[in-house]
Amino acid sequence: SGGVAGAAAGTLTFIVGGAADALERARPVLQGMGKNIFHMGDAGAGQVAKLCNNMALGVIMAVTGEALALGAAHGLDPKTLSQMMAVSTGRSWATEVCNPWPGVLDNAPASRGYSGGFGNDLMLKDMGLAVEAAIGIGATVPLGELARNLYAMNRQEGRGGLDFSSVVKLMTTKA
C-alpha cells in the first residue's frame, strides 16, 4: 500500500500473508522499499487485509467527497472546510493527502484533472473483490456495497481511468 508516490519515496506498507519464516527471509528486501511490514497470517491473509484497507479507503473517499460537496453547496469554501476536517473528527487520508476537491491540495490528483493516482476502475475492482469476499463467508458490508456502486456509476460517467477521488463528481458538477 502507498501507491506510486510511496514506491518512489520508499515508504510503502507491505501487507504479507504466508509463512513467518518466509517473511523474515524477505524482510531485508521489503525494508528497502517500505517502512511498514505487517504479517497478517497464512497465505492469502495479506490479500484479504489489503481488500479490507481498500474498502475502507473507498468508503472514506466517497463520504469525504459527499461532505465537501454538501459544504460547497451551502457556500462553504472547500479548502477551508477540508482544513477544518483534517484537524477534527473527519480527519483522514482523503482530507490530508488525496483530497477529492480540486485546488485544495496542489499535489492531489483532483488538482490535476484527476490524473494519476489510484484509478477508479482499480478501486471498483477492489471494492467488488471485498464485497465478494464478504458474501463468501456470509458477512455483510453495506457501506462497501454502496461505495462499490458509486465507483461503478463513476465509471459509467466515463471516469473509469481517472483517479478514484473523481467519485466526488457524482455529488456535484462544481468539483
C-alpha positions as CSV (number, residue, x, y, z in Angstrom):
1,S,0.0,0.0,0.0
2,G,1.2,3.5,-0.7
3,G,0.9,3.8,-4.4
4,V,3.3,5.2,-6.9
5,A,4.4,8.0,-4.5
6,G,5.1,5.5,-1.8
7,A,7.1,3.4,-4.1
8,A,9.2,6.3,-5.3
9,A,9.8,7.5,-1.7
10,G,10.5,4.0,-0.3
11,T,7.6,4.4,2.1
12,L,5.4,1.5,1.0
13,T,3.4,-0.6,3.5
14,F,3.7,-4.3,2.9
15,I,0.7,-6.4,3.9
16,V,2.0,-10.0,3.9
17,G,0.4,-13.4,4.1
18,G,2.4,-16.6,4.3
19,A,4.8,-18.5,6.5
20,A,6.5,-16.3,9.1
21,D,10.0,-17.7,8.3
22,A,9.5,-16.8,4.6
23,L,8.6,-13.2,5.6
24,E,11.8,-13.0,7.7
25,R,13.9,-14.0,4.7
26,A,12.2,-11.4,2.5
27,R,12.2,-8.7,5.2
28,P,15.5,-7.1,4.2
29,V,14.4,-6.7,0.6
30,L,11.0,-5.3,1.7
31,Q,12.6,-2.8,4.1
32,G,14.5,-1.3,1.2
33,M,11.1,-0.3,-0.3
34,G,8.9,0.4,2.6
35,K,8.7,1.4,6.3
36,N,5.8,-0.8,7.5
37,I,5.6,-4.6,7.1
38,F,2.6,-6.4,8.6
39,H,2.4,-10.2,8.7
40,M,-1.3,-10.9,8.6
41,G,-1.2,-14.7,8.8
42,D,-1.2,-17.6,6.4
43,A,-1.1,-17.4,2.6
44,G,-4.0,-15.3,1.3
45,A,-4.3,-13.2,4.6
46,G,-2.4,-10.3,3.1
47,Q,-4.8,-10.1,0.2
48,V,-7.8,-10.1,2.5
49,A,-6.2,-7.4,4.6
50,K,-5.4,-5.3,1.5
51,L,-9.1,-5.6,0.4
52,C,-10.2,-4.5,3.9
53,N,-8.0,-1.5,3.7
54,N,-9.1,-0.5,0.2
55,M,-12.7,-1.0,1.1
56,A,-12.3,1.4,4.0
57,L,-10.5,3.9,1.7
58,G,-13.2,3.7,-0.9
59,V,-15.9,4.4,1.6
60,I,-13.9,7.2,3.2
61,M,-13.1,8.9,-0.1
62,A,-16.8,8.8,-1.2
63,V,-18.1,10.2,2.1
64,T,-15.4,12.9,2.1
65,G,-16.4,14.0,-1.4
66,E,-20.0,14.0,-0.3
67,A,-19.3,16.1,2.8
68,L,-17.3,18.6,0.8
69,A,-20.0,18.8,-1.9
70,L,-22.6,19.5,0.8
71,G,-20.5,22.2,2.4
72,A,-19.8,23.8,-1.0
73,A,-23.5,23.7,-1.9
74,H,-24.1,25.7,1.4
75,G,-21.5,28.3,0.3
76,L,-18.5,27.0,2.4
77,D,-15.0,27.1,0.9
78,P,-14.0,23.5,0.2
79,K,-10.4,24.3,1.1
80,T,-11.2,25.8,4.5
81,L,-13.7,23.0,5.2
82,S,-11.0,20.4,4.3
83,Q,-8.5,22.1,6.6
84,M,-11.0,22.1,9.5
85,M,-11.9,18.4,8.8
86,A,-8.2,17.5,8.7
87,V,-7.7,18.5,12.3
88,S,-11.1,17.4,13.5
89,T,-13.0,14.1,13.7
90,G,-13.4,14.0,9.9
91,R,-9.6,13.6,9.6
92,S,-8.5,11.0,7.1
93,W,-6.0,10.3,4.3
94,A,-8.7,11.7,1.9
95,T,-8.7,15.1,3.7
96,E,-4.9,15.3,4.2
97,V,-3.2,13.6,1.2
98,C,-5.6,12.9,-1.6
99,N,-8.4,15.4,-1.2
100,P,-11.1,14.9,-3.8
101,W,-11.8,18.6,-4.3
102,P,-9.8,20.5,-7.0
103,G,-7.5,23.1,-5.7
104,V,-7.5,22.0,-2.1
105,L,-4.2,20.2,-2.2
106,D,-1.8,21.0,-5.0
107,N,-0.3,17.5,-5.3
108,A,-3.6,15.6,-5.2
109,P,-5.0,14.1,-8.4
110,A,-8.1,16.3,-8.1
111,S,-5.9,19.4,-8.7
112,R,-4.5,17.7,-11.9
113,G,-7.8,16.9,-13.5
114,Y,-8.0,13.7,-11.5
115,S,-5.0,12.3,-13.4
116,G,-2.5,9.9,-11.8
117,G,-3.1,8.3,-8.5
118,F,-5.2,5.1,-8.0
119,G,-7.6,4.6,-10.8
120,N,-11.4,4.5,-10.3
121,D,-11.5,1.2,-12.2
122,L,-8.9,-0.3,-9.8
123,M,-10.9,0.9,-6.8
124,L,-14.1,-0.6,-8.4
125,K,-12.2,-3.9,-8.8
126,D,-11.0,-3.9,-5.2
127,M,-14.4,-2.9,-3.9
128,G,-16.0,-5.7,-5.9
129,L,-13.5,-8.2,-4.5
130,A,-14.1,-7.1,-1.0
131,V,-17.9,-7.5,-1.4
132,E,-17.3,-10.9,-2.9
133,A,-15.1,-11.9,0.0
134,A,-17.8,-10.8,2.4
135,I,-20.5,-12.8,0.5
136,G,-18.2,-15.8,0.5
137,I,-18.3,-16.0,4.3
138,G,-21.8,-14.6,4.9
139,A,-20.6,-11.3,6.2
140,T,-22.4,-8.0,5.5
141,V,-20.6,-4.9,4.2
142,P,-23.5,-2.5,3.3
143,L,-21.3,0.6,3.1
144,G,-18.7,-1.3,1.0
145,E,-21.5,-2.4,-1.4
146,L,-22.8,1.2,-1.6
147,A,-19.4,2.6,-2.3
148,R,-18.8,-0.1,-4.9
149,N,-21.9,1.0,-6.7
150,L,-20.7,4.7,-6.6
151,Y,-17.5,3.7,-8.3
152,A,-19.4,1.7,-10.9
153,M,-21.6,4.8,-11.5
154,N,-18.4,6.9,-11.8
155,R,-17.1,4.5,-14.4
156,Q,-20.4,4.7,-16.3
157,E,-20.0,8.5,-16.3
158,G,-16.7,8.0,-18.2
159,R,-14.3,8.4,-15.3
160,G,-13.0,4.9,-15.0
161,G,-9.5,5.8,-16.0
162,L,-9.3,8.8,-13.7
163,D,-8.2,8.8,-10.0
164,F,-10.8,7.3,-7.7
165,S,-11.2,10.6,-5.9
166,S,-13.2,11.7,-9.0
167,V,-16.2,10.0,-7.4
168,V,-16.8,13.4,-5.9
169,K,-18.2,14.4,-9.3
170,L,-21.2,12.2,-8.7
171,M,-22.2,14.6,-5.9
172,T,-21.7,17.8,-7.7
173,T,-20.8,19.3,-11.0
174,K,-18.7,22.0,-9.3
175,A,-15.9,19.7,-8.4
